[in-house]
Amino acid sequence: MDSIRIAIVGVGNCASSLLQGIEYYREKSEKDAAGLMHWEIGGYRPSDIEVAAAFDIDARKVGKDLAEAIFSPPNCTTTFCPGMPRTGVSVRMGRVLDGFPGHMQGYKEEHRFVLAHEEEASREEIVRELEDSGAEMLLNYLPVGSEEAARFYADCALEAGVGLINNMPVFIASDPAWAARFRERDLPVIGDDVKAQFGATITHRVLADLFQRRGVKLDRTYQLNTGGNTDFLNMLNRDRLASKRTSKTEAVQSILEVPLDDDEIHIGPSDYVCWQKDNKVCFLRMEGRLFGDVPMYLDLRLSVEDSPNSAGIVIDAIRCCRLALDRGIGGVLTSSSAYFMKHPPVQVRDDDACRMTEEFIQGVRDD
Ligand SMILES: NC(=O)c1ccc[n+]([C@@H]2O[C@H](COP(=O)([O-])OP(=O)(O)OC[C@H]3O[C@@H](n4cnc5c(N)ncnc54)[C@H](O)[C@@H]3O)[C@@H](O)[C@H]2O)c1
């Protein structure tokens, strides 16, 4: 099969895990490939994915071959595929806009972004790079709160005629005006804000659903998360957090037939603990009432490496996006967005989203 050519904006920890995974599974067979939801999607395997172009703004990444850039600071996720071969793709300087959070200046360079001196790319240069590279879709991995930058790159994708997978919580696929623009251009879009393979959101949603199905009244809940990567460092700035909180909270509220009062639910990134690096720890508490209004409490601690957890989903989102391109389908992919993302345009329970996605893959549905 043809390779699937992707472009990446934001060569951070998530991109690192994704690229390592593409290489890692090249050496595997279906039988011994752990950690994937699908070995093949419409005939495409993980190793059919190839990076055509990449943009970043960090001095330690811009100008480097991707295989080197993904292991450059401040990236700190685990290396599960050492000895990555050179890709022949150099990271290009992007456009900064609001991608660089000012509060990071107060931290050591090894833990934060360092702005490259290269001249910023113009919109025309980014569009041309997308076109000339033969990229078919753009993956957005910008930091939370990059409202302007996310829209800027989404616009570039539209102009270059490539699909978009929006892995972060600036609302594009779930914004009707943006969704309409992708539909008009016949380009697929999957978004917004990737829902990790086995992370806090999916766990919280499944448990909320279980409470409901077993007749247990959920009275209140919290989900506190800590981590030590740049994603968590960035989110120390509360001004950048609004859409992340909305995305994470709605992901759980949407499961409940009667959503909780705002005072009874607290979900969000809670603190930056430098030594945790890319390990994310989630503390989840749910308080409910069983038969006879008798109280019950659930406390759960989930510890995961954050970035491979997102790559396990994005590796499927890319292949679904390619299926849409192969079939001439444009606009929001409702099924993939509901299954792979926290803040899709249409929220459904995860087992329904799974079924819808399988139907899409089989060609039974076209969104
Ligand atoms: N890890 C997960 O499971 C998960 C889940 C949901 C959402 N996300 C989201 O995915 C996004 C990426 O996460 P990450 O951990 O890779 O973040 P990261 O901080 O490791 O990487 C962000 C990258 O973007 C670059 N950047 C900043 N501004 C830019 C600009 N204007 N143009 C080009 N590049 C720019 C930075 O230099 C950095 O390399 C975040 O928004 C995160 O919240 C991650």
The ligand as an SDF file (V2000), in Angstrom:
LIG
                    3D

 44 48  0  0  0  0  0  0  0  0999 V2000
   -0.0330   13.0460   26.3890 N   0  0  0  0  0  0  0  0  0  0  0  0
   -1.3070   12.8840   26.2200 C   0  0  0  0  0  0  0  0  0  0  0  0
   -1.8560   11.8130   26.4750 O   0  0  0  0  0  0  0  0  0  0  0  0
   -2.1540   14.0190   25.7040 C   0  0  0  0  0  0  0  0  0  0  0  0
   -3.5260   13.8470   25.7920 C   0  0  0  0  0  0  0  0  0  0  0  0
   -4.3480   14.8540   25.3260 C   0  0  0  0  0  0  0  0  0  0  0  0
   -3.8210   15.9910   24.7680 C   0  0  0  0  0  0  0  0  0  0  0  0
   -2.4720   16.1560   24.7130 N   0  0  0  0  0  0  0  0  0  0  0  0
   -2.0160   17.4370   24.1600 C   0  0  0  0  0  0  0  0  0  0  0  0
   -1.1320   17.2850   23.0740 O   0  0  0  0  0  0  0  0  0  0  0  0
   -0.3160   18.4670   22.9960 C   0  0  0  0  0  0  0  0  0  0  0  0
    1.1240   18.0450   22.8440 C   0  0  0  0  0  0  0  0  0  0  0  0
    1.5640   17.4080   24.0350 O   0  0  0  0  0  0  0  0  0  0  0  0
    3.1120   17.1350   24.2840 P   0  0  0  0  0  0  0  0  0  0  0  0
    3.1920   16.4000   25.5700 O   0  0  0  0  0  0  0  0  0  0  0  0
    3.7530   16.5810   23.0810 O   0  0  0  0  0  0  0  0  0  0  0  0
    3.6210   18.6410   24.5090 O   0  0  0  0  0  0  0  0  0  0  0  0
    5.1160   19.1850   24.4990 P   0  0  0  0  0  0  0  0  0  0  0  0
    5.1690   20.3610   25.3780 O   0  0  0  0  0  0  0  0  0  0  0  0
    6.0710   18.0640   24.7520 O   0  0  0  0  0  0  0  0  0  0  0  0
    5.3220   19.6290   22.9620 O   0  0  0  0  0  0  0  0  0  0  0  0
    4.8270   20.8080   22.4110 C   0  0  0  0  0  0  0  0  0  0  0  0
    5.7870   21.2040   21.2800 C   0  0  0  0  0  0  0  0  0  0  0  0
    5.2300   22.3050   20.5690 O   0  0  0  0  0  0  0  0  0  0  0  0
    6.2960   23.1760   20.2210 C   0  0  0  0  0  0  0  0  0  0  0  0
    5.7130   24.4960   19.8980 N   0  0  0  0  0  0  0  0  0  0  0  0
    5.2740   25.4730   20.7410 C   0  0  0  0  0  0  0  0  0  0  0  0
    4.7480   26.4980   20.0300 N   0  0  0  0  0  0  0  0  0  0  0  0
    4.8710   26.1770   18.7230 C   0  0  0  0  0  0  0  0  0  0  0  0
    4.5190   26.8330   17.5150 C   0  0  0  0  0  0  0  0  0  0  0  0
    3.9360   28.0190   17.5380 N   0  0  0  0  0  0  0  0  0  0  0  0
    4.7820   26.2040   16.3430 N   0  0  0  0  0  0  0  0  0  0  0  0
    5.3690   24.9790   16.3140 C   0  0  0  0  0  0  0  0  0  0  0  0
    5.7270   24.3070   17.4480 N   0  0  0  0  0  0  0  0  0  0  0  0
    5.4730   24.8930   18.6270 C   0  0  0  0  0  0  0  0  0  0  0  0
    7.1890   23.1520   21.4440 C   0  0  0  0  0  0  0  0  0  0  0  0
    8.4890   23.6280   21.1740 O   0  0  0  0  0  0  0  0  0  0  0  0
    7.1690   21.6530   21.7640 C   0  0  0  0  0  0  0  0  0  0  0  0
    8.1720   20.9650   21.0420 O   0  0  0  0  0  0  0  0  0  0  0  0
   -0.6030   19.2690   24.2690 C   0  0  0  0  0  0  0  0  0  0  0  0
   -1.5120   20.2910   23.9960 O   0  0  0  0  0  0  0  0  0  0  0  0
   -1.2440   18.2360   25.1830 C   0  0  0  0  0  0  0  0  0  0  0  0
   -2.1070   18.7990   26.1560 O   0  0  0  0  0  0  0  0  0  0  0  0
   -1.6250   15.1990   25.1590 C   0  0  0  0  0  0  0  0  0  0  0  0
  1  2  1  0
  2  3  2  0
  2  4  1  0
  4  5  1  0
  4 44  2  0
  5  6  2  0
  6  7  1  0
  7  8  2  0
  8  9  1  0
  8 44  1  0
  9 10  1  0
  9 42  1  0
 10 11  1  0
 11 12  1  0
 11 40  1  0
 12 13  1  0
 13 14  1  0
 14 15  2  0
 14 16  1  0
 14 17  1  0
 17 18  1  0
 18 19  2  0
 18 20  1  0
 18 21  1  0
 21 22  1  0
 22 23  1  0
 23 24  1  0
 23 38  1  0
 24 25  1  0
 25 26  1  0
 25 36  1  0
 26 27  1  0
 26 35  1  0
 27 28  2  0
 28 29  1  0
 29 30  1  0
 29 35  2  0
 30 31  1  0
 30 32  2  0
 32 33  1  0
 33 34  2  0
 34 35  1  0
 36 37  1  0
 36 38  1  0
 38 39  1  0
 40 41  1  0
 40 42  1  0
 42 43  1  0
M  CHG  2   8   1  16  -1
M  END
$$$$
